Amino acid sequence: KIFKKILLTMMMIQKTFVGSIIRNFNKPQKNLLLATMMQSSSTFPVANSIESKLKNQLDPIHLEVLNESHMHNVPKNSETHFKVIVVSDVFNTVKMPLQRHRKVNEILKDELDGPVHALSIIAKSPSQWKTMQDKGIEIAKSPNCKGGDGSLPPR
């Protein structure tokens, strides 16, 4: 377990270093580099980082981090498009959806400044989540990509 923590920390340091270098790249160059890096990784450091940060900052009662990159025009094993479903007591006081999204975006600032191109956020309070479950309301599936800018090579 300690080895896994050390490995994740090292991967985050590497990501931060690479993120500071690629800030000057244009978007197609940045996307291609990040997609290539993610392809060569046997783990999913971005998803792990998102999950870790949201758990630490929001102490959620329910959390799903869904990598939806496969639904878009990016290379296999990319970590560029995510959906997070997070249920936390924090959202009892952060009432407005826009404020909740800003809270999540603030927590994931490094990821959004780096490899994450798109983030869909479902942020609910525990009572809202319970009501949804009681009524059988499910989170809608995200649609497949309708095109993209074509800057990345085909899968």
BALOBA-1460 file (C-alpha; in Angstrom, 3 decimals):
// residues 155
<rec num="1" residu="k" x="0.000" y="0.000" z="0.000"/>
<rec num="2" residu="i" x="2.822" y="2.420" z="0.825"/>
<rec num="3" residu="f" x="4.479" y="1.556" z="-2.494"/>
<rec num="4" residu="k" x="1.267" y="2.494" z="-4.321"/>
<rec num="5" residu="k" x="1.146" y="5.867" z="-2.512"/>
<rec num="6" residu="i" x="4.766" y="6.574" z="-3.381"/>
<rec num="7" residu="l" x="4.172" y="5.588" z="-7.013"/>
<rec num="8" residu="l" x="1.079" y="7.818" z="-7.281"/>
<rec num="9" residu="t" x="2.991" y="10.723" z="-5.723"/>
<rec num="10" residu="m" x="5.835" y="10.255" z="-8.193"/>
<rec num="11" residu="m" x="3.374" y="10.157" z="-11.097"/>
<rec num="12" residu="m" x="1.744" y="13.393" z="-9.881"/>
<rec num="13" residu="i" x="5.158" y="15.095" z="-9.634"/>
<rec num="14" residu="q" x="5.952" y="13.928" z="-13.166"/>
<rec num="15" residu="k" x="2.559" y="15.165" z="-14.396"/>
<rec num="16" residu="t" x="3.066" y="18.556" z="-12.745"/>
<rec num="17" residu="f" x="6.524" y="18.882" z="-14.305"/>
<rec num="18" residu="v" x="5.259" y="17.883" z="-17.743"/>
<rec num="19" residu="g" x="2.245" y="20.173" z="-17.284"/>
<rec num="20" residu="s" x="4.521" y="23.164" z="-16.678"/>
<rec num="21" residu="i" x="6.484" y="22.378" z="-19.852"/>
<rec num="22" residu="i" x="3.519" y="21.871" z="-22.174"/>
<rec num="23" residu="r" x="1.644" y="25.026" z="-21.177"/>
<rec num="24" residu="n" x="3.311" y="26.766" z="-24.141"/>
<rec num="25" residu="f" x="2.261" y="24.103" z="-26.643"/>
<rec num="26" residu="n" x="-0.729" y="24.751" z="-28.887"/>
<rec num="27" residu="k" x="-3.818" y="22.625" z="-28.222"/>
<rec num="28" residu="p" x="-3.258" y="19.951" z="-30.934"/>
<rec num="29" residu="q" x="0.378" y="19.498" z="-29.826"/>
<rec num="30" residu="k" x="-0.658" y="19.315" z="-26.173"/>
<rec num="31" residu="n" x="-3.432" y="16.790" z="-26.873"/>
<rec num="32" residu="l" x="-1.168" y="14.568" z="-28.947"/>
<rec num="33" residu="l" x="1.623" y="14.598" z="-26.343"/>
<rec num="34" residu="l" x="-0.705" y="13.886" z="-23.433"/>
<rec num="35" residu="a" x="-2.576" y="11.169" z="-25.310"/>
<rec num="36" residu="t" x="0.716" y="9.498" z="-26.218"/>
<rec num="37" residu="m" x="1.911" y="9.673" z="-22.606"/>
<rec num="38" residu="m" x="-1.330" y="8.156" z="-21.357"/>
<rec num="39" residu="q" x="-1.176" y="5.385" z="-23.948"/>
<rec num="40" residu="s" x="2.196" y="4.218" z="-22.671"/>
<rec num="41" residu="s" x="1.061" y="4.141" z="-19.048"/>
<rec num="42" residu="s" x="-0.120" y="0.847" z="-17.579"/>
<rec num="43" residu="t" x="-2.129" y="2.680" z="-14.904"/>
<rec num="44" residu="f" x="-4.486" y="5.626" z="-15.083"/>
<rec num="45" residu="p" x="-2.835" y="8.411" z="-13.094"/>
<rec num="46" residu="v" x="-5.296" y="11.148" z="-14.066"/>
<rec num="47" residu="a" x="-8.347" y="9.154" z="-12.971"/>
<rec num="48" residu="n" x="-6.523" y="8.178" z="-9.764"/>
<rec num="49" residu="s" x="-5.630" y="11.802" z="-9.097"/>
<rec num="50" residu="i" x="-9.208" y="12.972" z="-9.679"/>
<rec num="51" residu="e" x="-10.550" y="10.303" z="-7.350"/>
<rec num="52" residu="s" x="-7.968" y="11.017" z="-4.657"/>
<rec num="53" residu="k" x="-8.466" y="14.781" z="-4.694"/>
<rec num="54" residu="l" x="-12.255" y="14.574" z="-4.603"/>
<rec num="55" residu="k" x="-12.156" y="12.037" z="-1.759"/>
<rec num="56" residu="n" x="-9.741" y="14.182" z="0.258"/>
<rec num="57" residu="q" x="-11.515" y="17.496" z="-0.304"/>
<rec num="58" residu="l" x="-15.192" y="16.477" z="-0.321"/>
<rec num="59" residu="d" x="-15.305" y="13.275" z="1.780"/>
<rec num="60" residu="p" x="-18.067" y="11.942" z="-0.486"/>
<rec num="61" residu="i" x="-20.604" y="9.301" z="0.470"/>
<rec num="62" residu="h" x="-20.695" y="8.324" z="-3.210"/>
<rec num="63" residu="l" x="-18.096" y="8.961" z="-5.911"/>
<rec num="64" residu="e" x="-17.777" y="7.728" z="-9.469"/>
<rec num="65" residu="v" x="-14.959" y="8.846" z="-11.757"/>
<rec num="66" residu="l" x="-15.813" y="7.732" z="-15.272"/>
<rec num="67" residu="n" x="-13.217" y="7.975" z="-18.017"/>
<rec num="68" residu="e" x="-15.267" y="8.766" z="-21.121"/>
<rec num="69" residu="s" x="-12.281" y="9.367" z="-23.387"/>
<rec num="70" residu="h" x="-13.086" y="6.242" z="-25.407"/>
<rec num="71" residu="m" x="-16.248" y="8.014" z="-26.605"/>
<rec num="72" residu="h" x="-14.177" y="10.725" z="-28.299"/>
<rec num="73" residu="n" x="-11.653" y="11.113" z="-31.084"/>
<rec num="74" residu="v" x="-8.572" y="10.353" z="-28.964"/>
<rec num="75" residu="p" x="-6.077" y="7.477" z="-28.922"/>
<rec num="76" residu="k" x="-6.798" y="4.332" z="-26.922"/>
<rec num="77" residu="n" x="-6.242" y="4.609" z="-23.128"/>
<rec num="78" residu="s" x="-6.384" y="8.411" z="-23.155"/>
<rec num="79" residu="e" x="-7.442" y="10.290" z="-20.037"/>
<rec num="80" residu="t" x="-8.901" y="13.448" z="-21.513"/>
<rec num="81" residu="h" x="-12.679" y="13.269" z="-20.989"/>
<rec num="82" residu="f" x="-14.271" y="12.472" z="-17.619"/>
<rec num="83" residu="k" x="-17.591" y="12.442" z="-15.845"/>
<rec num="84" residu="v" x="-17.647" y="12.657" z="-12.060"/>
<rec num="85" residu="i" x="-20.662" y="11.838" z="-9.956"/>
<rec num="86" residu="v" x="-20.045" y="13.086" z="-6.443"/>
<rec num="87" residu="v" x="-22.373" y="13.107" z="-3.440"/>
<rec num="88" residu="s" x="-21.156" y="15.002" z="-0.414"/>
<rec num="89" residu="d" x="-22.366" y="16.788" z="2.706"/>
<rec num="90" residu="v" x="-20.364" y="19.771" z="1.427"/>
<rec num="91" residu="f" x="-23.173" y="20.310" z="-1.078"/>
<rec num="92" residu="n" x="-25.677" y="20.868" z="1.751"/>
<rec num="93" residu="t" x="-24.191" y="24.373" z="2.071"/>
<rec num="94" residu="v" x="-23.079" y="24.818" z="-1.551"/>
<rec num="95" residu="k" x="-26.582" y="24.901" z="-3.007"/>
<rec num="96" residu="m" x="-26.377" y="26.245" z="-6.559"/>
<rec num="97" residu="p" x="-25.224" y="23.841" z="-9.307"/>
<rec num="98" residu="l" x="-22.837" y="26.459" z="-10.713"/>
<rec num="99" residu="q" x="-21.210" y="26.900" z="-7.281"/>
<rec num="100" residu="r" x="-20.851" y="23.126" z="-6.962"/>
<rec num="101" residu="h" x="-19.224" y="22.892" z="-10.383"/>
<rec num="102" residu="r" x="-16.844" y="25.706" z="-9.495"/>
<rec num="103" residu="k" x="-15.947" y="23.883" z="-6.260"/>
<rec num="104" residu="v" x="-15.107" y="20.673" z="-8.164"/>
<rec num="105" residu="n" x="-13.259" y="22.615" z="-10.871"/>
<rec num="106" residu="e" x="-11.191" y="24.365" z="-8.186"/>
<rec num="107" residu="i" x="-10.240" y="21.017" z="-6.629"/>
<rec num="108" residu="l" x="-9.268" y="19.624" z="-10.045"/>
<rec num="109" residu="k" x="-7.524" y="22.772" z="-11.324"/>
<rec num="110" residu="d" x="-4.239" y="20.989" z="-12.121"/>
<rec num="111" residu="e" x="-5.983" y="18.282" z="-14.123"/>
<rec num="112" residu="l" x="-8.100" y="20.820" z="-16.014"/>
<rec num="113" residu="d" x="-5.010" y="22.932" z="-16.771"/>
<rec num="114" residu="g" x="-3.251" y="19.802" z="-18.020"/>
<rec num="115" residu="p" x="-4.504" y="16.575" z="-19.525"/>
<rec num="116" residu="v" x="-8.261" y="16.882" z="-18.921"/>
<rec num="117" residu="h" x="-10.015" y="18.411" z="-21.911"/>
<rec num="118" residu="a" x="-13.613" y="17.897" z="-20.740"/>
<rec num="119" residu="l" x="-15.231" y="17.291" z="-17.355"/>
<rec num="120" residu="s" x="-18.907" y="16.559" z="-16.820"/>
<rec num="121" residu="i" x="-19.949" y="17.088" z="-13.189"/>
<rec num="122" residu="i" x="-22.934" y="15.689" z="-11.330"/>
<rec num="123" residu="a" x="-22.725" y="17.078" z="-7.780"/>
<rec num="124" residu="k" x="-25.510" y="16.250" z="-5.322"/>
<rec num="125" residu="s" x="-26.201" y="16.553" z="-1.624"/>
<rec num="126" residu="p" x="-26.988" y="13.284" z="0.204"/>
<rec num="127" residu="s" x="-30.694" y="14.162" z="0.416"/>
<rec num="128" residu="q" x="-30.842" y="14.911" z="-3.328"/>
<rec num="129" residu="w" x="-29.067" y="11.620" z="-4.052"/>
<rec num="130" residu="k" x="-31.474" y="9.687" z="-1.813"/>
<rec num="131" residu="t" x="-34.470" y="11.293" z="-3.526"/>
<rec num="132" residu="m" x="-33.066" y="10.318" z="-6.925"/>
<rec num="133" residu="q" x="-32.532" y="6.737" z="-5.752"/>
<rec num="134" residu="d" x="-35.991" y="6.539" z="-4.154"/>
<rec num="135" residu="k" x="-37.607" y="7.728" z="-7.393"/>
<rec num="136" residu="g" x="-35.444" y="5.456" z="-9.549"/>
<rec num="137" residu="i" x="-33.863" y="8.410" z="-11.362"/>
<rec num="138" residu="e" x="-30.612" y="7.415" z="-13.051"/>
<rec num="139" residu="i" x="-27.787" y="9.595" z="-14.289"/>
<rec num="140" residu="a" x="-28.066" y="9.882" z="-18.057"/>
<rec num="141" residu="k" x="-25.312" y="8.330" z="-20.139"/>
<rec num="142" residu="s" x="-23.105" y="10.786" z="-21.962"/>
<rec num="143" residu="p" x="-23.510" y="10.961" z="-25.745"/>
<rec num="144" residu="n" x="-20.786" y="9.795" z="-28.095"/>
<rec num="145" residu="c" x="-18.564" y="12.447" z="-29.622"/>
<rec num="146" residu="k" x="-20.079" y="14.201" z="-32.615"/>
<rec num="147" residu="g" x="-16.781" y="15.000" z="-34.298"/>
<rec num="148" residu="g" x="-14.006" y="16.954" z="-32.649"/>
<rec num="149" residu="d" x="-11.458" y="19.250" z="-34.227"/>
<rec num="150" residu="g" x="-9.594" y="16.436" z="-35.982"/>
<rec num="151" residu="s" x="-6.236" y="17.425" z="-34.495"/>
<rec num="152" residu="l" x="-5.537" y="13.991" z="-33.052"/>
<rec num="153" residu="p" x="-4.597" y="10.924" z="-35.078"/>
<rec num="154" residu="p" x="-7.328" y="8.322" z="-35.593"/>
<rec num="155" residu="r" x="-7.640" y="5.518" z="-33.044"/>
